[in-house]
Amino acid sequence: MGCHPRRLRAQESFDAERFGDLAERTAIVGEIGLDVGSHYSHAPLKTQLQTFRKALKVVSDLPRIVSIHSYRATGLVVRELRQKPIAVPILHWWTGTVEETKEAVALGCYFSVHSAVARHSKFRTMVPPERILIESDHGYADPPAVIPCRIEWVEHLVAQQLKS
């Protein structure tokens, strides 16, 4: 359960109390976060920030795994996590800079990566291997039979980065 930042209706109707009730009954929260400049996102950044802050406040008191969306908003997401740390943040489709990645590692973040991200050396040099998670929704429009091949390819790319 979550509140995806690209979904305007979900952002506008976000209810922190209901979110908290649902979060208490699940081990995983997501996606929450920020999405700036995506042609798929119709929610204003101001609305996304309000929702994200309320969601972080709820999960900061719970030992939960939280998947965080950060498309073109990595610096903002890191800033918000610095102000309101949570137990297990997973940065979904992480594309942050080296400095943002260093700070996210220091904040205890995990990183979910897909094939385009797995090629970046910052994961080999900055992120502890035990905090790299393989993304399974890259190519989400693909037929189900293709998904294992995509995951296997990302595993291969990450293994190559960690070998170097």
N, C-alpha and C positions, 0 to 999 in steps of 0.2 A: 504494500500500500504506500502511496506517496502522493505527490502533486507535481506533475511534470511542468517545468517552466515554460514550455512551448504552448501549453494548453490554456488559452485565455479564459475559457469558461471555468476551468478548474481553479485557476489563479484568483479570479474574481469571487468565486464562491468558497474559497478556503475558509475553514472554520477550525481554529486552533484547538478548541475543546474537543470536537469530534475527532480531529487528527490525533490528539492525545489519547482518547479512548481506544482508537484503533491501534495506535502504536504500542499500547500496553499489552495488546493481545497478539502481537507478532514479533518474530525475532529479527526481521529484516524490514527496513524502511527504504523506499526508493521508487522512483527517482524523485529527488528534490534538487533544487539548485537554481542556476542562472543560465540564460541563453541570450546572448547579445549579437545582433546582426545576422541572425539566421533568417533566411526567407521563409522558413517554416514556423517561426515564432511570431505570434501576434500579440503577446502580452508585453505591455510596457515594462521597462527595467524597474521603474519605481514600484510597480505592483509585484514583480518577481522578488525584489529585495525584501519587501514587507512580508511576503509569504515565506521566503527562505529563512528570514530571521525568526519568525514565529515557529517554524518547523524545527530549526536548530535549538530554540529554547526548549521545546517539548522533548526532543531526543537527548539533549544534554544531561537530563536527569535519568535517562534510561540506558542500560547496557545493551545497545542495539548496533547491528551492522547497518550502515546507512550508505546507499548508493547516491552519489552527488554528481549531477550534470553540471558541466562548466564550459559549454561551447562559447568560445571567444570572450570568456569572462573569468579566466583562471585567476588573475590577480585579485578580482573581487571575491571570488570563492575563498581563496587563501586568507584574505583579510577577515572575512566573516568567521572562518574557522579559528583564526587566531583570537578573535574576540569572544567566541562561544565554542570552545572545544567540545568534541563529542567522542564517545568510546571507540567506535570503529568506523572511521570515514573511508569510503572507497570512492576514489575519484574516477568516475566513469568516462571513458574515451579521453583520457588526459592528454592535453596538448600544450601544457604550460612550458614556459621558458626554463632554462637551467636553474636560474635563481628561484623561480616559483616552485620548481621541483624540489630543490634543496630545502626550502622552507616547509613544503608539504611533508617531506620525509621527517623533518624535525618535529612536525605536529603529529606524527604517528600515522599518517595516511597510507593507505594501500592504493594501488593503481591498476585499473582494468584497462587493458590495451587490445587494440585490433591490429590488423596487418599494417596499415599506414603508420601507426604509432610505433609498432614494435621494431621498426627499422631505425629508430632514433637511438644514438649511442648514449643519450642521457640516462636511459634505463639501465644500461650496463654500468655506467660510471657513478650514478647518483642514487639509484633505488636498490635497497637490499633485495636480493632475489626472492626472499620469502614474502615480499610485499607486492610482487607482480602477479596479477591475476589475468587470465586469458578471457577476452571478451567473446561472448557468444551471440551478440545481436548485430554485429556488423554484417551488412547484407541481409537485414531483417526481411526484405521483400523476396529473398531467394526461396526456392522450394525447400522443404525440410530435408530432403536427401542431400542437399549441398552443404548444409550447416556443418556436419562433421569434417568435411574437407577444409572448410574455412578455418575452423578451430585448429585442425592439425597444421595448417600452414602457419598460423600465428605461433603455435608452439614451436615450430621449426625456426621461425625468425627470432623468437626470444632466445632459444637455445644457441643460435649462432651469435647473437649479441653477447650472451653470457660467457661463451667460449673465448672470445677475443681478449 
